[in-house]
């Protein structure tokens, strides 16, 4: 299984701000959305099927703008876990140019107990 998830988004009027480009807050929304979609595809192959992710830390760099009608390709993939924290990369491209680069840290928790879970160090390898 490939651990890279990719999707395309067409920029619509709802994504545009007063400067006529994609609003920076929209990218943050897409980061969370694409991570959730990716997890929905992966979770059945893990020991964490009933658990959920919570965003702990988010760093984002805006490099270029996207405009109404642009097609954005979003790529996301998890990196090696760091104890209880799971790094994830999300990249946004338009015409093969990097628009936005995001690095996030997530923690897995049990929705019933609300307790954070420590990940097995090799949990991602088991998905390959």
C-alpha positions as CSV (number, residue, x, y, z in Angstrom):
1,X,0.0,0.0,0.0
2,X,1.2,3.5,-0.9
3,X,1.2,5.9,2.1
4,X,0.8,8.9,-0.1
5,X,-2.8,10.2,-0.6
6,X,-3.5,12.6,-3.4
7,X,-6.6,14.5,-4.5
8,X,-7.5,17.4,-6.7
9,X,-9.5,20.4,-5.7
10,X,-10.9,23.0,-8.2
11,X,-10.8,26.5,-6.6
12,X,-14.3,27.9,-6.4
13,X,-15.6,31.3,-5.3
14,X,-16.1,30.0,-1.8
15,X,-12.3,29.5,-1.5
16,X,-11.5,33.1,-2.6
17,X,-10.8,36.0,-0.3
18,X,-11.0,39.8,-0.8
19,X,-7.5,39.7,-2.6
20,X,-9.0,37.4,-5.2
21,X,-6.8,34.4,-4.3
22,X,-7.4,31.3,-2.1
23,X,-7.8,32.4,1.5
24,X,-4.9,31.2,3.7
25,X,-7.5,29.8,6.2
26,X,-8.9,27.6,3.5
27,X,-5.5,25.8,3.2
28,X,-5.7,25.0,7.0
29,X,-9.2,23.5,6.4
30,X,-7.9,21.4,3.5
31,X,-5.0,20.1,5.6
32,X,-7.5,18.8,8.2
33,X,-9.8,17.5,5.5
34,X,-7.2,15.6,3.5
35,X,-5.7,14.1,6.7
36,X,-9.2,12.8,7.7
37,X,-9.8,11.4,4.2
38,X,-6.5,9.6,4.3
39,X,-7.1,8.2,7.7
40,X,-10.5,6.9,6.6
41,X,-8.7,4.9,3.9
42,X,-5.9,3.6,6.1
43,X,-7.5,2.9,9.5
44,X,-9.0,-0.6,8.7
45,X,-5.5,-1.9,8.2
46,X,-4.3,-0.8,11.7
47,X,-4.8,-1.7,15.3
48,X,-6.3,1.8,15.8
49,X,-9.5,1.5,13.8
50,X,-11.7,3.0,16.6
51,X,-9.4,5.8,17.5
52,X,-9.3,9.4,16.2
53,X,-6.6,12.0,15.5
54,X,-6.3,15.4,17.0
55,X,-4.1,18.2,15.5
56,X,-1.4,19.2,18.0
57,X,0.9,21.5,16.0
58,X,0.7,23.1,12.6
59,X,3.4,24.9,10.5
60,X,2.5,26.2,7.1
61,X,4.4,28.1,4.4
62,X,2.6,30.0,1.7
63,X,4.8,30.1,-1.4
64,X,2.5,31.0,-4.3
65,X,-1.1,32.0,-4.8
66,X,-4.0,30.0,-6.3
67,X,-6.9,31.7,-8.1
68,X,-10.5,31.0,-9.1
69,X,-10.7,28.0,-11.4
70,X,-7.2,26.7,-10.6
71,X,-6.9,22.9,-10.1
72,X,-4.9,22.2,-6.9
73,X,-3.3,18.8,-6.4
74,X,-3.0,18.0,-2.7
75,X,-0.5,15.3,-1.5
76,X,-0.3,14.1,2.0
77,X,1.7,11.4,3.8
78,X,2.6,10.4,7.3
79,X,6.2,10.5,8.4
80,X,7.9,8.3,11.1
81,X,6.1,8.5,14.4
82,X,7.7,10.4,17.3
83,X,6.5,8.6,20.4
84,X,2.8,9.6,20.8
85,X,3.1,12.2,18.0
86,X,2.5,11.5,14.4
87,X,4.1,13.9,11.9
88,X,2.2,14.4,8.6
89,X,3.2,16.4,5.5
90,X,0.7,18.1,3.3
91,X,1.7,19.8,0.0
92,X,-0.4,21.8,-2.4
93,X,0.6,22.1,-6.1
94,X,-0.8,23.9,-9.1
95,X,0.7,23.3,-12.5
96,X,3.5,21.3,-10.8
97,X,4.5,24.3,-8.7
98,X,4.5,24.1,-4.9
99,X,2.0,26.6,-3.5
100,X,1.8,25.6,0.1
101,X,3.9,23.4,2.3
102,X,2.5,22.1,5.6
103,X,4.0,20.1,8.4
104,X,1.7,18.9,11.2
105,X,1.9,16.9,14.4
106,X,-1.1,14.8,15.4
107,X,-1.9,12.6,18.4
108,X,-4.1,9.6,18.4
109,X,-6.6,9.2,21.1
110,X,-9.4,6.9,22.3
111,X,-12.7,8.8,21.8
112,X,-14.3,7.0,24.7
113,X,-11.6,7.5,27.3
114,X,-10.2,10.7,25.8
115,X,-6.7,9.4,26.5
116,X,-3.9,9.8,24.1
117,X,-2.4,6.6,22.7
118,X,1.2,5.8,22.1
119,X,1.8,4.5,18.6
120,X,3.8,1.4,17.9
121,X,7.1,2.6,16.4
122,X,6.5,0.4,13.3
123,X,2.8,0.9,12.8
124,X,3.2,2.6,9.4
125,X,5.5,-0.2,8.1
126,X,2.7,-2.7,8.8
127,X,0.6,-0.8,6.2
128,X,3.2,-1.2,3.4
